[in-house]
């Protein structure tokens, strides 16, 4: 479905990227439950031609991102509305890839900023200080999907950094889903896994997304859109300098494994189980509130404790299935409990 972003909307100052129990199926539909709690970020800052205003019927773009501690991957969902999509790039035979319609991901694993043009020990410039992924794929027919991509950066292709990819066309809507491995600035082409980063809760990274838009089959990029504002002097610097990258932070509030059932809850008692209308809870700790979670870890409701009791937690609005209660004191999680809603 077409979308219309706010004019001059910006990527959040710090994008919250949530750990997900079940990663998305990479098929270009973007309908997996894990995307529900991720916030759309727009890709509509006009870097080329700088500051130009375009009609949303010509172009609009946005993205979401989540991560998986289990798979150690970032996942992206990118939606582009474009009335003209130009493909045809062939590595080594046609013009530079940025002269075609492509998505770009700029990532700086340690949010250190600085240049990343090439390896130069004398100046400290390092191509792996940050990565600028130019992601190309042939455009499928309407209603179909392409799962092959080519990923370029300086000084070489890095297609293997994106393990899964899908591009689906639905009218003028082009939906890309893909996963991404994250590497640090010790990266060596001969041994990439040695610098593979283990993604962890509270990690902060530099991250921006961009889109190259070509409206004519003339081998020239017409517009370049980014997710963050940059000063005019830096309109096309992302590919070589990470100073203007956006900021993301990894969050994790996943349900631990294993979780006790309600009848074996060691921190108190809860009843009835299964429950239809109201759940009653008594605890023997200092929990100040209870959050009710779905199986994805999303918070569905929150209740304050009344002393050591929290009577009448309403669950009648929930669909049948398994849910979790999380007991919290301040910023500390004290206990989890699983229950069944009828």
N, C-alpha and C positions, 0 to 999 in steps of 0.2 A: 504494500500500500504506500503511495507517495506520502512524503512528509515535508513539512515546511519549517525549517529551523528559524529561531529568532535571528533577527538581523544583528550581525556582529557579535553573536554569541561566542563564548570562549570556553575552552576546556577548563574544568575546575582547577582552582589553584593547586590543590592536591587531590588527585583522583584516587578514590578508595577502590582498591582491587581486592575482591573477596575470594577466599579459598572455597572451592566447591567440592562436594562429596562425589558427584558424578559429572565428569567433564562433558562438554557438548559432543554430540555426534557431528563430525565435520561433513556436512552435506549441503551447505548453502541455504538452509531454510531458517535458521536462527530461532527455532521454536522450542529449544530445550529449556527445561525448568531452571537450569543454572543461570540463564541470562536474565531471569525475572528481577533479581535484586541488583543487577548491575545498572549503572546510570549511563544514559546516552551522553556522549560528548560530541559536540559538533566539529566538523572539519570544514569551516566556511570562512576562515580568515584569508583574504586574497593577498597572497605573497607576490604573485605575478598575474596580471599587472597590478602593482602594489596599490591597495586601497580601493580598487575598482568595485563597483556594486553590480552584481549580476542578478537577474531574475531567477527565482527558484525553479521556474520551468526549464531553465537552461541547465542549472546544476544545483544540487544540495547534497550534503554528506554528513555522516555521523558514524560513531563507533562505540562499542562497548568492549571491556576486557575483564577477564577473570583469570584465576590461576588455580593450579592443582598441586597441593603438596605431595599427593600420592604419585602423580605422573611427572612432577617437577617441570611443568610447562606453563607458559602463558597462553591464553586463548583469546582470539580476537573475533569480533563480529563487526563487519564494516558494511554499511548500506550507502550506496551512491545512487541518486537520481540524476540521470544524464540523458539529454535528448539526442546526443550523438556520441557514440563510443567507438574509438578508432583503435584497431589492432593491426597485427601484421609484423610485429617485431621478430627478427631472426638474429640471434647472437652472431656477431662477426660479419653479417651481410647487410643489415639495414642500419639506419641512423640510431643514435643513442636511445636507450630504452625510455628515457624521460620524455621523448617526443611522441609517445603513445599514451593511451589511457591506462594508468597504473596506480596502485596504492603504494604508499611508502610508510615504513615504520622506522623511526629514529629512536634508538635506545642506548642509554648510558647507564650501565649496570650499577655503578657506585655513585651516580649523580655528581661526578667530579667536574663536569664541564670541560672546556678546553678543546683544542684542535684534534682532529682525527683524520687528517688528509692522507698521510703516508708515514712510514716508519723513518724517523730521522732522529737518531740519538743526540745529535748536536743541539737541536732545538727543542727536543722533548715531544715533538709531534709524533703521534702513534696512530696508525690506521685502526687499531683495535681499542683505542681509548673509548670509542663509541662506535656503533654500527648504524649505517644508513641503508636499510633494505629497500631496494626497488623491486616490487613484486609484479611480474608480468604474467598474464595468462591469456590465451585466446578466448574471445568472447563466444559463448555457446549460442545456439538457436534459442528462441523464446521458449521458456518452460523447461529448458535443459540445463545441465550442469557440466562444468569442466573441472577436473580434479588434478590437472597438471599445471605447475607453475615454474617460472624461472626467476631466481632471486639474485640480483646483482648488487654489489657494493664495491668500494675501492679497497683493495686492488684486484678483487677477483669475484666470481660468482660464489654465493653462499646458499644455494638452493637447499642443501642438506640441513640448514638451520631451521627450516620449516617442514616438520615431519608430515603434516597433513594440511591439505588445502582443498577448498571448493569455491567455485564462482558460479552463481546461478543467475540467470536472466529472467525477469518477470516484467514484461513491458519495458519501461524505461528504468526499472529498478534493478540494480546489480548488487547482489548480496555475496560478500566474501566472508568465509569462515576459515580460520587457520590457527594452527598452534605454532609456538615459537620457543626454541631453546635459547637460554640466556648464557652468555659468556662474559668473562671479565677481561681486563686489559693485558693479561698475560697470554692471550690467544696466539697459538701457533698453528699454521695451516696443516702441518704434518701430524699434529696430535691435538685436535680440537677438544676432545673430551677431558684433557688435563685441565682446561680452564673453564669447564662447564660449571656454572654456579648452581648451588643448592638454594632454591628459593625458600625463604623463611618468613614467618610472621614479623611484621613491623619493618621489613626491608623497604628502603626508599631508593627509587631509581629515577633517572631522567627518561621521559617518554613523550614523544609527540607523534601524531599521525598526519599524513599529507596525501594529497591526490593530484596527479598530473592529468590535465584535461585537454584533449585535442579535439576540436570540433570539425576540422577539415582534414582530408586525406592528403596532406601536403608535407608531412614529415617535420612539422614544427609544433611545439607545445604552445597552446593558446593561453592557458591559465594554470596557475599553481595555487592550490588551497592548503592551508594548514590548520591544525587544531588549536594553536596558540598564537597570540599576538607577538610580533617581532618588530623592532624599529625598522624604518625604511632602509637604513644603511645595511641592515642584515637580512634583507628580503629573501636572499637565496643562499644563506650561510649554513643551514641545518646540515647539509651534506658534508661539510668540512669542519664545523665547530659546534660543540654541544652546549655552549653557554646559554642558548635560548630555549633549550628543550623544556617541555613541561615536566611536572613532578607527579609521580604516583607512589602510593604506599600500599604494601601488601597487608591485608587483614585476614585473620582466621578466627572463626568462632565455631569451628566444626564440633559436632558431637563426638565425644571420645568413644573408643571401642575397647572393651565391651561396656555397655550401659546396663545397669540393673533394672529389672522389671519392678513394677510398683509394689508387688508383694514382698520383695526382698530389699526394699529401700532402707539402707542402714542409717540414714540421717533423720529418720522419723517414720511417719506413716501417712499414707494417702489412700483415699477411698471415695467412691467404689471403683472397682476395676472388673470388667470394662465399665466405662462411664458414658452416660448419654447426655445429661443436662449440665450437672455441676460436679466439679472435683473438689474435695476437701483435703487440705494438707495441714499436717502438724510436723514441726521440725524440732530437733534437739540441738540446733546450732544457732549461730547469730545471723542467719540469712535475713536480709532486709527486703528483698523482692524476689519474685518468681517470674521467669519468662517462659512462655509456651512456644515451642519450636516445631516446625515441620521437619520432614525427613531430610530436606536440603540444608537444614541449619538456619533457615530464615525465621525471624522473630514474628510471631503471629499476634501475640498479646502480652501485656506485662501487668503484674499485680504487686502491690506493696503488702508486706507481711504485717499482721496485727499481732505484735508480740511474737510468739512462736507459732501462730496459726495464720492460715490464709483460707478462710472458708469461702465456699461458693465461687470457685473459679469457673466461669461460664465457658462451656465447650460446645454448647448446642449448635453454634453456628459453623462448626467444623465438619468437614466431610468424614465419612467413616474411614478409619485407618489408624496407623501408628503415629504417635506424637511423643514429644519429649518436654519435660519440665526442667528448667535450669535454675538452680538456687544460687543467688549472688549476694555478696556482702561487699559494698564499695565497688572496687574494680576486680574483685576476686571471685572466681567461680568456685563454689563450695561443693556442689554435687549435681549430678544429672539423674533423672529418673524417666523411665519409659512407661507409657500407658496406652491403652486402646480405646478409641472413640467409636461408639456404635452409631 
